[in-house]
C-alpha cells in the first residue's frame, strides 16, 4: 500500500502513522481525515460508512473544497466538500 497520494511530490519527505480514524462520542459517530478535519456526526456506523465512501470518492475525483448541487426529485441539496 502506498503511503503517498499520486499528487504528492516524490521529493517531499513525510512521516506517516496509522491511527483509528473512526470514533464515537456519546451516541454519535465521527471520522477524521488526512486533511485534519472531523466529519460527522452520524447516527450509525452504516451512515458513517456511506459518508466516508462518498468523501473518499470526492477526494479521488478532485471535488474537495468545491460546492456541488445534488438534485433530488422535488428538492435540491447543496453539499460543500471542504
Rosetta blueprint (number, residue, H / E / L):
1 X L
2 X L
3 X L
4 X L
5 X L
6 X L
7 X L
8 X L
9 X L
10 X L
11 X L
12 X L
13 X L
14 X L
15 X L
16 X L
17 X L
18 X L
19 X L
20 X L
21 X L
22 X E
23 X E
24 X E
25 X E
26 X L
27 X L
28 X E
29 X E
30 X E
31 X E
32 X E
33 X L
34 X L
35 X L
36 X L
37 X L
38 X E
39 X E
40 X E
41 X E
42 X E
43 X L
44 X L
45 X H
46 X H
47 X H
48 X H
49 X H
50 X H
51 X H
52 X H
53 X H
54 X H
55 X H
56 X H
57 X H
58 X H
59 X H
60 X H
61 X H
62 X L
63 X L
64 X L
65 X L
66 X L
67 X E
68 X E
69 X E
70 X E
71 X E
72 X E
73 X L
74 X L
75 X E
76 X E
77 X E
78 X E
79 X E
80 X E
81 X L
82 X L
